[in-house]
Amino acid sequence: MIKILLVSENNKNSEKFNRIFNKNGYEFSVMADETLIFDVISADTPDIIIIDTEMHNLKNFNKKVKSICENTIIIFLINSQKIDKELIKYANAFFTEEMSEDFILSTVNINLRMKNSLDMLSNSNKDLADSLYRLNALYSTSSQFAGTLDKAKLIQYMIEGMDKALSFSLTCTLSFCTTDEPVLILNSLYELSEELTEALKVRTILNYNSVFEGKETPVKIDAENLKIIKQVKYPASRFTFTLFQFDNMFAPISLGENFFGCIEIFKETYFTPEDATYFQTIAQQVSLPLKSATLYQEIIETNAKLEKLERLKSEFISIVSHELRTPLTSIKNSLDILMSGRCGDITASADKFLSMAMRNVQRLSGIINDLLDLSKIEAGKMDFNFAPVNINTVIDYVKSALSEVAKSKGLNLITEETDNLPEITADSQRLEQVLTNLVSNAIKFTPENKTIKISSSIVNSKDIKINEYFKDSIKLSDGDYVEVCVEDEGIGIAEKDLLHAFDKLAQIENSLSRKAGGTGLGLPIAKQLLEAHNGAIWCDSELNKGSKFYFVIPVSNIPSPV
Protein backbone atom coordinates (compact mmCIF):
# COMPACT_ATOMS: atom_id res chain seq x y z
CA MET A 1 0.00 0.00 0.00
CA ILE A 2 1.25 3.49 -0.87
CA LYS A 3 2.18 5.47 2.26
CA ILE A 4 1.56 9.21 2.33
CA LEU A 5 2.64 11.51 5.18
CA LEU A 6 1.32 15.05 5.61
CA VAL A 7 3.53 17.43 7.61
CA SER A 8 1.17 20.22 8.73
CA GLU A 9 -0.30 21.97 11.76
CA ASN A 10 -3.46 22.97 9.89
CA ASN A 11 -6.42 20.77 10.90
CA LYS A 12 -8.42 21.84 7.85
CA ASN A 13 -5.70 20.52 5.51
CA SER A 14 -5.40 17.32 7.55
CA GLU A 15 -9.13 16.57 7.27
CA LYS A 16 -9.20 17.34 3.53
CA PHE A 17 -6.25 15.08 2.59
CA ASN A 18 -7.34 12.37 5.03
CA ARG A 19 -10.74 12.18 3.30
CA ILE A 20 -9.20 12.11 -0.20
CA PHE A 21 -6.46 9.51 0.36
CA ASN A 22 -8.30 7.10 2.68
CA LYS A 23 -11.20 6.98 0.25
CA ASN A 24 -8.83 6.02 -2.58
CA GLY A 25 -6.93 3.24 -0.74
CA TYR A 26 -3.80 5.07 0.38
CA GLU A 27 -2.27 4.73 3.85
CA PHE A 28 -2.38 8.31 5.14
CA SER A 29 -0.95 9.90 8.31
CA VAL A 30 -0.40 13.42 9.66
CA MET A 31 2.43 14.71 11.84
CA ALA A 32 3.67 18.09 13.02
CA ASP A 33 6.34 17.29 15.62
CA GLU A 34 9.74 17.49 13.92
CA THR A 35 11.52 15.02 16.18
CA LEU A 36 8.76 12.43 15.84
CA ILE A 37 8.66 12.92 12.08
CA PHE A 38 12.35 12.13 11.64
CA ASP A 39 12.11 9.05 13.88
CA VAL A 40 9.20 7.71 11.85
CA ILE A 41 10.57 8.35 8.35
CA SER A 42 13.96 6.89 9.34
CA ALA A 43 12.30 3.65 10.46
CA ASP A 44 9.64 3.37 7.74
CA THR A 45 10.13 5.66 4.75
CA PRO A 46 6.86 6.88 3.17
CA ASP A 47 6.39 7.00 -0.59
CA ILE A 48 5.12 10.59 -0.55
CA ILE A 49 5.62 13.42 1.94
CA ILE A 50 3.34 16.46 1.63
CA ILE A 51 4.86 19.46 3.42
CA ASP A 52 2.84 22.50 4.37
CA THR A 53 4.91 25.58 3.45
CA GLU A 54 3.43 27.39 6.48
CA MET A 55 5.63 25.20 8.75
CA HIS A 56 8.40 27.05 10.63
CA ASN A 57 12.14 26.65 9.77
CA LEU A 58 11.13 24.88 6.57
CA LYS A 59 14.46 25.16 4.73
CA ASN A 60 16.48 23.11 7.23
CA PHE A 61 13.57 20.72 7.65
CA ASN A 62 13.38 19.97 3.91
CA LYS A 63 17.11 19.49 3.61
CA LYS A 64 17.08 16.94 6.41
CA VAL A 65 14.02 15.15 5.01
CA LYS A 66 15.69 14.88 1.59
CA SER A 67 18.86 13.44 3.08
CA ILE A 68 16.88 10.73 4.89
CA CYS A 69 14.29 9.98 2.18
CA GLU A 70 16.38 10.16 -0.96
CA ASN A 71 13.86 8.43 -3.22
CA THR A 72 10.68 9.79 -1.58
CA ILE A 73 8.37 12.13 -3.52
CA ILE A 74 8.24 15.59 -1.88
CA ILE A 75 5.13 17.68 -2.58
CA PHE A 76 4.74 21.21 -1.20
CA LEU A 77 1.33 22.48 -0.06
CA ILE A 78 1.29 26.19 -1.02
CA ASN A 79 -1.06 28.57 0.80
CA SER A 80 0.08 31.77 -0.96
CA GLN A 81 1.44 32.95 -4.31
CA LYS A 82 4.88 33.55 -2.88
CA ILE A 83 7.38 30.76 -2.10
CA ASP A 84 11.05 30.83 -1.24
CA LYS A 85 13.07 29.92 -4.38
CA GLU A 86 15.51 27.93 -2.24
CA LEU A 87 12.69 25.54 -1.35
CA ILE A 88 11.74 24.77 -4.96
CA LYS A 89 14.79 22.54 -5.49
CA TYR A 90 13.51 20.13 -2.82
CA ALA A 91 10.05 19.64 -4.39
CA ASN A 92 8.81 17.13 -6.98
CA ALA A 93 5.36 18.76 -7.25
CA PHE A 94 3.03 21.36 -5.64
CA PHE A 95 -0.52 21.41 -4.23
CA THR A 96 -2.65 24.48 -3.61
CA GLU A 97 -5.68 24.84 -1.33
CA GLU A 98 -7.94 25.43 -4.33
CA MET A 99 -6.84 22.21 -6.13
CA SER A 100 -9.63 19.74 -6.90
CA GLU A 101 -9.60 16.17 -5.61
CA ASP A 102 -9.10 14.77 -9.11
CA PHE A 103 -6.14 17.06 -9.76
CA ILE A 104 -4.54 16.06 -6.44
CA LEU A 105 -4.96 12.34 -7.18
CA SER A 106 -3.68 12.82 -10.74
CA THR A 107 -0.55 14.63 -9.46
CA VAL A 108 0.08 11.84 -6.93
CA ASN A 109 -0.33 9.09 -9.53
CA ILE A 110 1.92 10.80 -12.08
CA ASN A 111 4.67 11.21 -9.50
CA LEU A 112 4.24 7.61 -8.29
CA ARG A 113 4.62 6.33 -11.86
CA MET A 114 7.68 8.50 -12.30
CA LYS A 115 9.09 7.18 -9.01
CA ASN A 116 8.49 3.57 -10.10
CA SER A 117 10.25 4.23 -13.40
CA LEU A 118 13.22 5.81 -11.63
CA ASP A 119 13.38 2.92 -9.17
CA MET A 120 13.39 0.42 -12.05
CA LEU A 121 16.09 2.41 -13.82
CA SER A 122 18.13 2.60 -10.63
CA ASN A 123 17.85 -1.17 -10.13
CA SER A 124 18.77 -1.79 -13.76
CA ASN A 125 21.80 0.48 -13.41
CA LYS A 126 22.78 -1.35 -10.25
CA ASP A 127 22.44 -4.73 -12.00
CA LEU A 128 24.44 -3.40 -14.94
CA ALA A 129 27.15 -2.08 -12.63
CA ASP A 130 27.27 -5.44 -10.85
CA SER A 131 27.55 -7.25 -14.19
CA LEU A 132 30.30 -4.92 -15.39
CA TYR A 133 32.18 -5.42 -12.14
CA ARG A 134 31.93 -9.20 -12.49
CA LEU A 135 33.03 -9.09 -16.12
CA ASN A 136 35.99 -6.92 -15.15
CA ALA A 137 36.88 -9.32 -12.33
CA LEU A 138 36.55 -12.26 -14.73
CA TYR A 139 38.74 -10.52 -17.33
CA SER A 140 41.34 -9.63 -14.71
CA THR A 141 41.41 -13.21 -13.42
CA SER A 142 41.63 -14.62 -16.96
CA SER A 143 44.58 -12.31 -17.67
CA GLN A 144 46.31 -13.61 -14.55
CA PHE A 145 45.66 -17.19 -15.70
CA ALA A 146 47.30 -16.43 -19.06
CA GLY A 147 50.37 -14.91 -17.41
CA THR A 148 51.72 -17.91 -15.51
CA LEU A 149 52.40 -21.65 -15.72
CA ASP A 150 52.81 -21.93 -11.94
CA LYS A 151 50.02 -24.24 -10.73
CA ALA A 152 50.06 -22.91 -7.16
CA LYS A 153 49.61 -19.35 -8.47
CA LEU A 154 46.78 -20.45 -10.79
CA ILE A 155 44.85 -21.91 -7.85
CA GLN A 156 45.47 -18.76 -5.82
CA TYR A 157 44.32 -16.53 -8.71
CA MET A 158 41.13 -18.60 -8.96
CA ILE A 159 40.37 -18.11 -5.25
CA GLU A 160 41.17 -14.38 -5.40
CA GLY A 161 38.93 -13.96 -8.46
CA MET A 162 36.03 -15.59 -6.64
CA ASP A 163 36.61 -13.40 -3.60
CA LYS A 164 36.46 -10.24 -5.77
CA ALA A 165 33.13 -11.10 -7.37
CA LEU A 166 31.40 -13.26 -4.75
CA SER A 167 32.78 -12.04 -1.38
CA PHE A 168 32.68 -15.54 0.08
CA SER A 169 32.86 -16.49 3.75
CA LEU A 170 34.96 -19.62 3.12
CA THR A 171 36.39 -21.65 0.25
CA CYS A 172 37.56 -25.25 0.54
CA THR A 173 39.84 -26.04 -2.41
CA LEU A 174 41.11 -29.60 -2.78
CA SER A 175 44.15 -29.33 -5.04
CA PHE A 176 46.05 -32.16 -6.73
CA CYS A 177 48.49 -29.91 -8.55
CA THR A 178 50.04 -27.40 -6.13
CA THR A 179 52.18 -29.89 -4.17
CA ASP A 180 53.37 -33.48 -4.61
CA GLU A 181 50.42 -34.70 -2.53
CA PRO A 182 46.74 -33.62 -2.39
CA VAL A 183 46.23 -30.54 -0.21
CA LEU A 184 43.12 -28.81 1.16
CA ILE A 185 43.40 -25.02 0.92
CA LEU A 186 41.04 -23.22 3.31
CA ASN A 187 40.53 -19.51 2.59
CA SER A 188 38.38 -18.23 5.43
CA LEU A 189 37.00 -14.86 6.51
CA TYR A 190 37.34 -15.87 10.18
CA GLU A 191 39.32 -18.39 12.21
CA LEU A 192 38.31 -22.09 12.14
CA SER A 193 38.49 -24.33 15.17
CA GLU A 194 40.26 -27.70 15.01
CA GLU A 195 36.90 -29.48 15.20
CA LEU A 196 35.43 -27.40 12.37
CA THR A 197 38.56 -27.91 10.28
CA GLU A 198 38.29 -31.69 10.69
CA ALA A 199 34.61 -31.54 9.70
CA LEU A 200 35.51 -29.57 6.57
CA LYS A 201 38.17 -32.18 5.68
CA VAL A 202 35.61 -34.98 5.90
CA ARG A 203 33.06 -32.97 3.89
CA THR A 204 35.65 -32.24 1.17
CA ILE A 205 36.62 -35.91 0.88
CA LEU A 206 32.93 -36.88 0.55
CA ASN A 207 32.48 -34.24 -2.17
CA TYR A 208 35.60 -35.51 -3.95
CA ASN A 209 34.38 -39.11 -3.91
CA SER A 210 30.95 -38.04 -5.16
CA VAL A 211 32.52 -36.53 -8.31
CA PHE A 212 33.44 -40.02 -9.55
CA GLU A 213 30.06 -41.62 -8.71
CA GLY A 214 31.37 -44.93 -7.46
CA LYS A 215 34.24 -45.11 -9.96
CA GLU A 216 37.81 -45.46 -8.80
CA THR A 217 39.21 -42.09 -7.71
CA PRO A 218 42.60 -40.90 -9.06
CA VAL A 219 44.05 -40.79 -5.54
CA LYS A 220 42.86 -42.31 -2.29
CA ILE A 221 42.47 -39.61 0.38
CA ASP A 222 41.76 -39.93 4.08
CA ALA A 223 41.18 -37.19 6.65
CA GLU A 224 44.18 -38.17 8.76
CA ASN A 225 46.78 -37.66 6.03
CA LEU A 226 45.22 -34.77 4.09
CA LYS A 227 47.49 -31.74 4.38
CA ILE A 228 45.85 -28.40 5.26
CA ILE A 229 46.88 -24.92 4.12
CA LYS A 230 44.85 -22.31 6.01
CA GLN A 231 44.54 -18.62 5.09
CA VAL A 232 42.42 -16.47 7.46
CA LYS A 233 41.56 -12.79 6.83
CA TYR A 234 40.34 -11.80 10.29
CA PRO A 235 41.66 -14.26 12.91
CA ALA A 236 40.21 -12.24 15.80
CA SER A 237 36.73 -13.63 14.99
CA ARG A 238 35.81 -17.31 14.71
CA PHE A 239 33.33 -19.37 12.69
CA THR A 240 31.12 -21.94 14.44
CA PHE A 241 29.34 -25.00 13.06
CA THR A 242 26.54 -22.68 11.91
CA LEU A 243 28.82 -22.28 8.88
CA PHE A 244 27.17 -25.41 7.44
CA GLN A 245 23.84 -23.52 7.36
CA PHE A 246 25.32 -20.98 4.93
CA ASP A 247 24.48 -21.10 1.25
CA ASN A 248 27.12 -23.06 -0.69
CA MET A 249 28.23 -24.06 -4.21
CA PHE A 250 30.52 -26.90 -5.36
CA ALA A 251 32.42 -27.56 -8.61
CA PRO A 252 35.14 -29.95 -9.81
CA ILE A 253 38.26 -28.41 -11.37
CA SER A 254 38.82 -30.63 -14.40
CA LEU A 255 39.28 -30.69 -18.15
CA GLY A 256 38.30 -33.89 -19.95
CA GLU A 257 40.10 -36.72 -18.17
CA ASN A 258 42.47 -34.30 -16.42
CA PHE A 259 41.34 -33.84 -12.80
CA PHE A 260 43.03 -31.07 -10.80
CA GLY A 261 40.80 -30.93 -7.71
CA CYS A 262 37.51 -29.44 -6.56
CA ILE A 263 36.23 -26.33 -4.79
CA GLU A 264 33.34 -25.60 -2.42
CA ILE A 265 32.39 -22.05 -1.48
CA PHE A 266 30.28 -20.85 1.48
CA LYS A 267 28.49 -17.51 1.91
CA GLU A 268 26.27 -16.26 4.71
CA THR A 269 23.84 -14.66 2.26
CA TYR A 270 22.19 -16.46 -0.65
CA PHE A 271 24.00 -16.87 -3.97
CA THR A 272 22.20 -15.50 -7.02
CA PRO A 273 21.98 -17.31 -10.40
CA GLU A 274 24.61 -14.82 -11.64
CA ASP A 275 26.87 -15.87 -8.74
CA ALA A 276 26.51 -19.51 -9.76
CA THR A 277 27.36 -18.69 -13.39
CA TYR A 278 30.50 -16.79 -12.38
CA PHE A 279 31.55 -19.53 -9.97
CA GLN A 280 31.22 -22.29 -12.57
CA THR A 281 32.89 -20.16 -15.27
CA ILE A 282 36.02 -19.40 -13.28
CA ALA A 283 36.30 -23.00 -12.03
CA GLN A 284 36.25 -24.13 -15.68
CA GLN A 285 38.55 -21.35 -16.89
CA VAL A 286 41.37 -22.31 -14.54
CA SER A 287 41.36 -25.90 -15.84
CA LEU A 288 42.93 -25.12 -19.24
CA PRO A 289 45.97 -23.21 -17.87
CA LEU A 290 46.36 -25.91 -15.22
CA LYS A 291 46.55 -28.51 -17.98
CA SER A 292 49.06 -26.35 -19.87
CA ALA A 293 51.10 -25.93 -16.69
CA THR A 294 51.04 -29.71 -16.12
CA LEU A 295 52.20 -30.39 -19.68
CA TYR A 296 54.89 -27.70 -19.33
CA GLN A 297 56.15 -29.34 -16.14
CA GLU A 298 56.18 -32.74 -17.85
CA ILE A 299 58.16 -31.25 -20.75
CA ILE A 300 60.71 -29.74 -18.34
CA GLU A 301 61.11 -33.05 -16.52
CA THR A 302 61.33 -35.00 -19.79
CA ASN A 303 63.90 -32.56 -21.18
CA ALA A 304 65.97 -32.90 -18.02
CA LYS A 305 65.93 -36.68 -18.40
CA LEU A 306 66.78 -36.44 -22.10
CA GLU A 307 69.64 -34.05 -21.39
CA LYS A 308 70.99 -36.45 -18.81
CA LEU A 309 70.67 -39.38 -21.22
CA GLU A 310 72.32 -37.35 -24.01
CA ARG A 311 75.20 -36.46 -21.71
CA LEU A 312 75.62 -40.08 -20.62
CA LYS A 313 75.43 -41.22 -24.23
CA SER A 314 78.10 -38.73 -25.33
CA GLU A 315 80.35 -39.74 -22.44
CA PHE A 316 79.79 -43.42 -23.25
CA ILE A 317 80.56 -42.90 -26.95
CA SER A 318 83.69 -40.94 -26.11
CA ILE A 319 84.97 -43.56 -23.66
CA VAL A 320 84.15 -46.54 -25.89
CA SER A 321 85.61 -44.88 -28.98
CA HIS A 322 88.88 -44.14 -27.23
CA GLU A 323 89.01 -47.65 -25.81
CA LEU A 324 88.42 -49.15 -29.27
CA ARG A 325 91.04 -47.02 -30.94
CA THR A 326 93.98 -48.57 -29.06
CA PRO A 327 93.39 -52.23 -30.00
CA LEU A 328 92.30 -51.18 -33.50
CA THR A 329 95.62 -49.41 -34.04
CA SER A 330 97.45 -52.56 -32.96
CA ILE A 331 95.37 -54.68 -35.35
CA LYS A 332 96.03 -52.28 -38.24
CA ASN A 333 99.78 -52.24 -37.56
CA SER A 334 99.85 -56.04 -37.38
CA LEU A 335 98.00 -56.31 -40.71
CA ASP A 336 100.43 -53.84 -42.30
CA ILE A 337 103.40 -55.96 -41.18
CA LEU A 338 101.80 -59.18 -42.42
CA MET A 339 100.83 -57.69 -45.80
CA SER A 340 104.33 -56.21 -46.28
CA GLY A 341 105.81 -59.76 -46.27
CA ARG A 342 108.16 -59.09 -43.36
CA CYS A 343 106.80 -62.16 -41.59
CA GLY A 344 107.14 -64.41 -44.60
CA ASP A 345 105.57 -65.02 -47.96
CA ILE A 346 101.81 -64.57 -48.29
CA THR A 347 99.73 -66.89 -50.39
CA ALA A 348 97.03 -65.55 -52.71
CA SER A 349 94.29 -66.84 -50.37
CA ALA A 350 95.98 -65.26 -47.34
CA ASP A 351 96.39 -61.95 -49.17
CA LYS A 352 92.68 -61.97 -50.02
CA PHE A 353 91.65 -62.41 -46.39
CA LEU A 354 94.23 -59.92 -45.09
CA SER A 355 92.96 -57.31 -47.57
CA MET A 356 89.39 -57.96 -46.41
CA ALA A 357 90.48 -57.53 -42.77
CA MET A 358 92.28 -54.27 -43.59
CA ARG A 359 89.22 -52.86 -45.36
CA ASN A 360 87.06 -53.62 -42.34
CA VAL A 361 89.63 -52.15 -39.97
CA GLN A 362 89.62 -48.95 -42.02
CA ARG A 363 85.82 -48.96 -42.06
CA LEU A 364 85.68 -49.45 -38.28
CA SER A 365 88.28 -46.73 -37.84
CA GLY A 366 86.07 -44.36 -39.86
CA ILE A 367 83.07 -45.20 -37.70
CA ILE A 368 85.06 -44.54 -34.52
CA ASN A 369 86.33 -41.23 -35.91
CA ASP A 370 82.74 -40.20 -36.72
CA LEU A 371 81.61 -41.07 -33.19
CA LEU A 372 84.50 -39.11 -31.68
CA ASP A 373 83.83 -36.10 -33.91
CA LEU A 374 80.14 -36.09 -33.01
CA SER A 375 80.97 -36.41 -29.31
CA LYS A 376 83.41 -33.50 -29.52
CA ILE A 377 80.98 -31.28 -31.41
CA GLU A 378 78.14 -31.91 -28.95
CA ALA A 379 80.46 -31.28 -26.01
CA GLY A 380 81.77 -28.08 -27.65
CA LYS A 381 85.31 -29.44 -27.70
CA MET A 382 85.89 -29.62 -31.44
CA ASP A 383 89.06 -27.70 -32.43
CA PHE A 384 89.02 -25.46 -35.51
CA ASN A 385 91.92 -23.78 -37.28
CA PHE A 386 90.33 -20.93 -39.21
CA ALA A 387 92.35 -19.35 -42.03
CA PRO A 388 91.74 -17.91 -45.51
CA VAL A 389 90.72 -20.77 -47.83
CA ASN A 390 89.85 -21.06 -51.52
CA ILE A 391 87.03 -23.58 -51.82
CA ASN A 392 88.31 -24.82 -55.22
CA THR A 393 91.49 -26.07 -53.50
CA VAL A 394 89.33 -28.17 -51.19
CA ILE A 395 87.33 -29.51 -54.15
CA ASP A 396 90.49 -30.44 -56.03
CA TYR A 397 91.87 -32.30 -53.02
CA VAL A 398 88.68 -34.32 -52.52
CA LYS A 399 88.43 -35.14 -56.23
CA SER A 400 92.01 -36.35 -56.23
CA ALA A 401 91.47 -38.48 -53.13
CA LEU A 402 88.25 -40.15 -54.32
CA SER A 403 88.66 -40.41 -58.09
CA GLU A 404 90.09 -43.92 -57.89
CA VAL A 405 87.32 -45.06 -55.56
CA ALA A 406 84.70 -43.70 -57.96
CA LYS A 407 86.47 -45.25 -60.94
CA SER A 408 86.58 -48.67 -59.22
CA LYS A 409 82.76 -48.53 -59.02
CA GLY A 410 82.40 -47.49 -62.65
CA LEU A 411 81.48 -43.91 -61.82
CA ASN A 412 82.65 -40.68 -63.42
CA LEU A 413 83.67 -37.99 -60.87
CA ILE A 414 83.87 -34.51 -62.44
CA THR A 415 84.15 -30.90 -61.20
CA GLU A 416 82.67 -27.64 -62.47
CA GLU A 417 84.46 -24.84 -60.59
CA THR A 418 83.92 -21.11 -60.90
CA ASP A 419 87.18 -19.27 -61.34
CA ASN A 420 88.39 -16.40 -59.15
CA LEU A 421 86.15 -17.23 -56.21
CA PRO A 422 86.80 -15.04 -53.15
CA GLU A 423 88.51 -16.66 -50.18
CA ILE A 424 86.51 -17.64 -47.12
CA THR A 425 87.64 -17.89 -43.52
CA ALA A 426 87.39 -21.58 -42.70
CA ASP A 427 89.09 -24.71 -41.40
CA SER A 428 90.17 -26.39 -44.64
CA GLN A 429 90.53 -29.79 -42.97
CA ARG A 430 86.94 -29.67 -41.72
CA LEU A 431 85.65 -28.57 -45.12
CA GLU A 432 87.54 -31.48 -46.71
CA GLN A 433 85.83 -33.74 -44.17
CA VAL A 434 82.40 -32.35 -45.13
CA LEU A 435 82.98 -32.60 -48.87
CA THR A 436 84.59 -36.06 -48.59
CA ASN A 437 81.52 -37.27 -46.75
CA LEU A 438 79.14 -35.89 -49.37
CA VAL A 439 81.11 -37.32 -52.30
CA SER A 440 81.59 -40.68 -50.49
CA ASN A 441 77.82 -40.88 -49.95
CA ALA A 442 77.25 -40.09 -53.63
CA ILE A 443 79.68 -42.86 -54.63
CA LYS A 444 78.07 -45.24 -52.15
CA PHE A 445 74.50 -44.68 -53.35
CA THR A 446 75.01 -44.19 -57.10
CA PRO A 447 74.77 -47.19 -59.46
CA GLU A 448 77.66 -47.80 -61.88
CA ASN A 449 78.03 -45.99 -65.20
CA LYS A 450 76.65 -42.77 -63.71
CA THR A 451 78.22 -39.36 -63.07
CA ILE A 452 78.91 -37.41 -59.88
CA LYS A 453 79.58 -33.69 -60.21
CA ILE A 454 81.12 -31.24 -57.72
CA SER A 455 80.48 -27.56 -58.55
CA SER A 456 81.28 -24.23 -56.91
CA SER A 457 79.87 -20.73 -57.34
CA ILE A 458 79.33 -17.42 -55.59
CA VAL A 459 75.75 -16.42 -54.80
CA ASN A 460 74.00 -13.67 -52.87
CA SER A 461 71.80 -14.64 -49.93
CA LYS A 462 68.66 -13.35 -51.65
CA ASP A 463 69.32 -15.62 -54.64
CA ILE A 464 70.00 -18.81 -52.64
CA LYS A 465 67.24 -21.34 -53.34
CA ILE A 466 66.76 -23.48 -50.24
CA ASN A 467 64.44 -26.47 -50.41
CA GLU A 468 61.16 -25.59 -48.67
CA TYR A 469 61.61 -28.48 -46.22
CA PHE A 470 64.69 -26.74 -44.75
CA LYS A 471 63.63 -23.07 -44.89
CA ASP A 472 62.36 -22.97 -41.30
CA SER A 473 65.58 -24.40 -39.86
CA ILE A 474 68.05 -22.34 -41.95
CA LYS A 475 68.52 -18.64 -41.25
CA LEU A 476 71.20 -16.92 -43.35
CA SER A 477 72.50 -13.37 -42.90
CA ASP A 478 72.48 -10.97 -45.82
CA GLY A 479 75.53 -10.98 -48.10
CA ASP A 480 77.54 -13.13 -50.51
CA TYR A 481 78.17 -16.85 -50.01
CA VAL A 482 80.38 -19.47 -51.62
CA GLU A 483 78.12 -22.36 -52.62
CA VAL A 484 79.23 -25.96 -53.26
CA CYS A 485 76.96 -28.59 -54.80
CA VAL A 486 77.51 -32.35 -54.97
CA GLU A 487 75.16 -33.81 -57.58
CA ASP A 488 74.66 -37.51 -58.24
CA GLU A 489 72.43 -39.80 -60.29
CA GLY A 490 71.86 -42.22 -57.45
CA ILE A 491 68.93 -43.71 -55.58
CA GLY A 492 67.65 -40.35 -54.32
CA ILE A 493 65.68 -39.63 -51.18
CA ALA A 494 61.90 -39.82 -50.79
CA GLU A 495 60.18 -36.50 -50.03
CA LYS A 496 59.01 -37.71 -46.62
CA ASP A 497 62.61 -38.56 -45.64
CA LEU A 498 64.25 -35.28 -46.66
CA LEU A 499 64.01 -33.68 -43.22
CA HIS A 500 65.55 -36.76 -41.60
CA ALA A 501 68.59 -36.78 -43.89
CA PHE A 502 70.61 -34.82 -41.30
CA ASP A 503 69.33 -36.64 -38.21
CA LYS A 504 71.88 -38.53 -36.16
CA LEU A 505 72.07 -42.25 -36.93
CA ALA A 506 69.40 -41.82 -39.63
CA GLN A 507 69.76 -43.61 -42.93
CA ILE A 508 67.33 -43.75 -45.80
CA GLU A 509 65.70 -47.14 -45.70
CA ASN A 510 66.01 -49.08 -48.95
CA SER A 511 67.88 -52.14 -50.21
CA LEU A 512 70.82 -50.23 -51.67
CA SER A 513 71.37 -48.13 -48.53
CA ARG A 514 71.27 -51.23 -46.33
CA LYS A 515 73.74 -52.90 -48.65
CA ALA A 516 76.01 -49.84 -48.56
CA GLY A 517 75.97 -49.74 -44.75
CA GLY A 518 77.25 -46.88 -42.59
CA THR A 519 76.44 -45.24 -39.27
CA GLY A 520 74.41 -42.33 -40.62
CA LEU A 521 76.63 -39.89 -38.70
CA GLY A 522 78.33 -38.26 -41.68
CA LEU A 523 75.59 -35.79 -42.59
CA PRO A 524 74.80 -34.69 -39.00
CA ILE A 525 78.53 -34.08 -38.48
CA ALA A 526 78.72 -32.12 -41.74
CA LYS A 527 75.72 -30.02 -40.66
CA GLN A 528 77.27 -29.08 -37.33
CA LEU A 529 80.70 -28.39 -38.85
CA LEU A 530 79.11 -26.01 -41.35
CA GLU A 531 77.05 -24.28 -38.66
CA ALA A 532 80.33 -23.64 -36.83
CA HIS A 533 81.39 -21.78 -40.01
CA ASN A 534 78.14 -19.70 -39.96
CA GLY A 535 77.06 -21.73 -42.99
CA ALA A 536 74.30 -24.19 -43.81
CA ILE A 537 73.61 -27.42 -45.67
CA TRP A 538 70.49 -28.81 -47.35
CA CYS A 539 69.51 -31.11 -50.19
CA ASP A 540 67.19 -31.50 -53.15
CA SER A 541 66.32 -35.02 -54.16
CA GLU A 542 63.92 -37.18 -56.13
CA LEU A 543 63.53 -40.88 -55.53
CA ASN A 544 65.44 -43.01 -58.10
CA LYS A 545 66.61 -39.91 -59.96
CA GLY A 546 69.41 -38.56 -57.80
CA SER A 547 70.27 -35.95 -55.20
CA LYS A 548 71.89 -32.53 -54.96
CA PHE A 549 73.56 -31.65 -51.66
CA TYR A 550 74.33 -27.93 -51.23
CA PHE A 551 76.36 -26.15 -48.60
CA VAL A 552 77.19 -22.46 -48.27
CA ILE A 553 79.71 -20.44 -46.27
CA PRO A 554 79.65 -16.63 -46.07
CA VAL A 555 82.42 -14.75 -47.84
CA SER A 556 82.77 -12.26 -44.97
CA ASN A 557 82.86 -14.97 -42.37
CA ILE A 558 83.65 -14.52 -38.69
CA PRO A 559 82.99 -18.02 -37.32
CA SER A 560 81.36 -18.48 -33.96
CA PRO A 561 83.70 -19.64 -31.21
CA VAL A 562 83.45 -23.41 -30.73
C-alpha positions, 0 to 999 in steps of 0.5 A: 500500500502506498504510504503518504505523510502530511507534515502540517499543523493545519487541521483543515488541511489534515481533514481534507487530505485524510478524506481524499487519500483514505477513500482512494486506498492510500495509507495516510498519516499526519504529523507536526512534531519534527523530532517524531517525524524524523524518527518515523521516516527513518524507520519506515520511509513513506512513498510521498511526503506532503509538506505544508509551506506554512511550517516554521524553519522549513528550509532546514527541515526539507534538507534533512528530510531529503537526506533521509528519504532520498527516493521519496516524492516531496510535494509542497502544499502552497497557501500563498502565491509567494514561495522561497526559491531555495525551497523549490529545489527540494520539491517534486510537485506542488498542491494548492488549497484550491486544487480539486480532488481529481487534480490532487490524485492525478498529481500523486499518480503521475509522481508515483509512476515516475518514481516507479520508473526511476526505481526500475532504472536505478535497479537496472543500473545497479544490476548493470554495474554489478555485471560490469564489475563481475566481467571486469573481475573475470577478465582480470582473473583470466589475464592472470591465468594467461600470465603464468604456468605456476600451478600454485599461483593459478589456484590462488588466482582462482580463489582471489577472483572468486573473492572479488566477485562473490565475497565468500565467507569460506572456500575449501579447495582440494588441489592435486596440482600445487604440491606433490600430494593432495592438499586442502586449501582453506581460505576463510574470513574468520578463524576455524576451530580444530573441530570445524577444520576436521569436519571440513576435511571430511566434507571435502573428501565426501564431495571428492568421492561423489565426483566419480560416482562410485568409480575409482578415484585418481588418488585415495584420500583420508582425513588423517593424512590430508594436508591443510593450508589455512589462510584467514583474513580476520583471525580475531573472529571465529566461525562456528558449526553454523557455517554449514547452514550458509548457502554453498556451491561446489564444482570440480576443477577438471578438463576432460580426463584431467582432474586437478581438484575441486572447490566448495564455497560458502556464503552467509547470504544467498547466492544468485543465479549470476553468482553460480554462473561466475563460480562455474565459469572461473572453475572451468577457466582455470582448468585449461591453464592448469593442464598447460602448466602440467604439460609444461612441467612434464616437458621440463622433466622430460627434457631434463631426463633427455639431457641427462641421457644425451650427456651419458650417451656422449660420455659413453661414446667418447669412452668406448671410442677411445678404448676401441682405438687402441686395439684397432691401431694394434690390429692395423699395424699387425696387418700392415706388417703381415701384408708387407711380407716381413713375416714371410711369404703370403699366399694368394688366399691369405692376401685376399683375407688380409685385404678384407680384414684391412678394409674392415679395420679402415671402415671401423676406424672411420666409424670410430672417428665419426663417433668421436667427432660427433661427441666433440661437437656436442660437447663443444670441444671440437678444435678449428683452425680458421684461415683464408681458404679457396674452396676450389682447392678443397674440391680439387683435393677431394676429387684427387682423393676419391677419383680412384674409388669412384672409378673402381665402381664405374662412376665418373667424378667430375668438377665444375668450378667457378674461377676467381672465387673469393677466399673464405675464412674456414678450417680447410681440414673440416671442409675437406671432411664435409665434402669427402663425406658428401662425395663418399655418400654419392659414390656409395649410393650411385649405381655404376656408369653414372656421373657425380659432379662437384660444382662451386659458385658465388651467390647472394643470400637473396638468390639462394634457393633453399628447399622448402623443407629446410627453410624454417631451420636455416637462417642466413645473414644478408651478403655473398656466399660461396656455394658448393653442390655435390650432384649424383644420379643415385637412388635419391631420397623420398620427399618424406625422408628429406628432413631426416637426412641430417638426423643422427644415426638416420639412414634412408631405408632401402635395399641399396642403402642397407647394402652400402651400410654406414652409421648415418653420422656423416651428414649430422657431423657435416651439418654441425661443422658447417654451422660452426662456419656460420654456414648451412647445408640442405639437399634437393632429391627425387627418388630413383633420380638422384640428389643434390647436396648444397652447402654455403659459407659466407664470404665475410665470415667470422665463425662463432667460437666453438 
